[in-house]
Amino acid sequence: MQQAAYKIMILTSRFGEGHWMVTHALKGQLERLGAQVIVVDLMAEAHPMMDAMFRFLFVQSQTLSQYGIHYYGWSYYSTRRIERTHPLVRTGFTLGKRKLKQLLVEHRPDGIISTFPYFDVSSVVRKMNKHIPTFTVITDYDLHHRWILSTTDRYYVATDDLAKQMILSGISPELVHVSGIPIRDEFEMQPAASNKQHFLCSGNLKSEAIYRKYGLNSNLRTTLIMSGGLGTQALSNRFLRLLERIPNHQTAIVCGRNERRESALRAKFIYAGNVHIFGYVTAIHELMSCADAMVTKAGGVTLTEALALQVPLFIARPQPGQERENARYFARHGAALVARQDTELAIRLCDAYNQPSLLETMKRSMASLTHPHAAQRIAADILDTITTERPYSFLFAGKPMLSRNGQ
């Protein structure tokens, strides 16, 4: 009798797109290996009104941060070393537990992955007298203690430095795996190489057809600006004028789903022949492959995507919290230049284009930080772990499929 594939539950959140993108990168790889995946936005399902309020406050914090009101940053740093005994932790650990219990009874997963730092999932599982392996995928380059307040069978982290921080915080070294941050397949166009210096996806992706598709000139150097979260201040007329001083140069600005910003920028730059405005770009990896430099905020996933394609990073006004710490990590390792004002940002870009060796040095630094195929390797490791802990049989049907008993 044919057995059902392993069933994996991923607990995530829409607080920022990074957790969601990591979740779906893992989902794709797990499904390729034959697993069945259930994605749960636990806070949205358990407490929809509270979730909507928290998400609104999170979005507002990004806007207010441009004006010096950093309440998200304050909350991040004030709880960065928080302990399990803190009242906030005890209260937070109650949110969503009842819903999770219902979901565990309904779906009976063989493994649980957390891509967002919820409460102690393992303790809920144990209290239900179940043995379900749990896994945590950390989606930034900085350690906040909310990630390690919960017990888990394995942590997947972005860097060796982050692993060392966790070990110093009391996490057993055997539980910490340096995997990199999972990203979409489109950014993993080259087979994993033992020599990271040769992991140059951007060179393979660039083609005249891609430039034509986006109306770009392949003979010009290209700065890609991911304007979501930067605010229009980073795209001021002065900023553009400074960029226009760069010889043989064009600018591509991506506005995402912000149609109002897209319309405003099209009107502002209507006579600027070398400024190209885009809304939401599905195949953003293609535009990134054309870029000689990228201006962006410091979200963990966006930085990892740039790392995979080795596009030199210029980080604009990182917000206090994990974005600032991500930016500091990349700057410290020579993979990014950070600016607090648009004038400083433009000057740094001009200097980099005037010194091509600087951009090449940044690319080499990025190559040394790259952990290619993180989603693929994490998915395989999770399924191997479940198989080891639960000696179920394998099914082979053209490609490996891990299976479980039909309980």
Secondary structure, 3 states (H helix, E strand, C coil): CCCCECEEEEEECCCCHHHHHHHHHHHHHHHHCCCEEEEEEHHHHHCHHHHHHHHHHHHHHHHHHCCCCCHHHHHHHHCCCCCCCCHHHHHHCCCCHHHHHHHHHHHCCCEEEECCCCCCHHHHHHHCCCCCCEEEECCCCCCCHHHCCCCCCEEEECCHHHHHHHHHCCCCHHHEEECCCCCCHHHCCCCCCCCHHHCCHHHHHCCHHHHHHCCCCCCCEEEEEECCCCCHHHHCHHHHHHHHCCCCEEEEEECCCCHHHHHHHHHHCCCCCCEEEECCCCCHHHHHHHCCEEEECCCHHHHHHHHHHCCCEEEECCCCCHHHHHHHHHHHCCCEEEECCHHHHHHHHHHHHHCHHHHHHHHHHHHHHCCCCHHHHHHHHHHHHHHHHCCCCEEECCCEEEECCCC
